[in-house]
Amino acid sequence: EGGYTIHYPSKEEISIYDAAMRYKEEGVPLVIFAGGEYGNGSSRDWAAKGTNLLGVKAVIAESYERIHRSNLVGMGVVPFTLEEGTSWESLGLKGDETVTIDGLSDIKPRQKMVAKVTFADGETKDVPILCRIDTADELGYVNNGGILQTVLRDLAA
């Protein structure tokens, strides 16, 4: 069945899939924080598809496996990197935080941005991040919801 997670704010332990579907029903977009070489492995394209289908809108990682970063963009998921030397561990993240990334609708390739992390106790931390949409074409894919949607729009035009 897969892994389990905690659904916040209910604090109920449920499957990752069920939690993702509940967040989707609640209108809560998801963000993943990850370590280095995120997406490394043989199933990079399916990993990006699954990420999108779970409702993940952004991934904030230390670094990416090159092809997986491209696959995330192709699925409409925005990849960001943390500043060198910063990790989810060094930020003290536990998984019960809220993350806000303002300006996604006006994002530009390689734009420096800030992820505002709000901890369970109400403390906030501004985390510098770099958008890893690297080209104007990639920006078009993300703005259209992915490469497939972009191709379909181009064919319909």
N, C-alpha and C positions, 0 to 999 in steps of 0.2 A: 504494500500500500504506500510505502514511502515514509519520509520523515515527518516529524511532528514539530509544532511550534506553539507559541502562546498567542492567542488573539487578544489584542489590546483594544479597548479598555476592559473587556469582560474577564480577562485573565484565564480564559478557558483553554486547556490544552487540546488542540485538534490537529488534524493532518494539515500539511502545508497547502495542499490543494483546497481543502475546505476553508482554511483561513483566507487564502487568496480570493476565493469566490465570495466570501463574506465581505471582505474589504471592497471588492468590486461592487457588490450590492449597496454598500454604504458610501460609495463614491470616493473611496480613499485610494489614490495612486500609490504604488509601492516603489521603494528605493532599496537597492542592495548596496551594502558596503562590503568590499572584498579586499583581499591581499594582493600580492604580486602575481604577475602572469595569469591573471584571471582569464578563464576560458581555455586554458591549456589542456589538450587531450584530443581524442579522435572524433568526438561527436560535437564539434563546435557549432555546426549549423543547427542541429537539433537542440542544442543548449540555448541558442538564441531564440529559436521558435518557442521553446517552453517558457523562457523568461517573459516573452511578449504575451503569451497566452495566459500566464498567471497574473497579468496586469502590472508588471514592472515597467515603469516609465523611465527610470534612470538607474545606472550602475555607477557607483563611485568606488574606484579601485586604485591601488598603488600603481599597477601597470596592467597591460593587457597582452594576451597572445594576439599577434597582429591580425590573423584571419578572424578571430572571434570578435574583435572590436568592429571590424568591417561587417560581420554578420549581425551584430547588435544593431548597427545603424540601418542595415537592410531590413530589419524587422521593426524599425521605428523606435527603438530604445536608445536613449541618449547616454553615451559613455562619457564619464568624467574621470580625471585622475586627481589624486591628492598631491600636494606639494611633496617634494622629496623629503624623506625623513618622517613623514606623517603617515600613520596607519590607523585603522579602526581601533586597535589596541591602545595606541598612544592617546587617542581621543577619549578613551574610557567608555566606549560604547558597549552596551549590554543587550540591546535589542528592544528596549522599551521606550526608545526615544521617538520624537516626531522630527521629521526633516522637511524643511521648506527651501525650495530653490526658486527664487523670484526671477522673472525675466525669461522664462523658457519660451514664451511665444515670440520673443524678439531675438532669440539666440543667434549668434554668428559663429562661423567656424573658428576654432582655437580661442574662443573667448574666455577670459578669466572671469570667474563668477564666485559667489559665496553660497555655501549651503549653511542654513541656520539650523543648528541642532538644538532641540529643546529636550532636556532631560526630565525624567519622571518627577524630580523635586522642583521643577520650574526653572532651574538654571539654564542659561543658553550659552551657546558657543558658536561664533562665526568661523566656518571652516573654508579657507580658500580652495577652490577647485578649478580645473582647466577643462573646458569642453573639448572632447576628442572627436567631434565632428570636424573632419579635416578639410573638406572641400565644399564648394557651392553645390555640387551634385549630391553629396551626402546630406547636406542641409535640406535639399529638396525631398529626398527620400523620407527623412524624419518628419518634415512638415506635412507630407502626404500620408503619414502613418506606416511607411515602409516602401520597399522597392516594388513589390507587386502592385500596391495601390497606385504608385507613380506610373508604372507601365500601363495599367488599365486606364488611368486618366489621360495619358498621352494618346492611347488608341481611340478613346472616345472623343478626343478633341478634333 
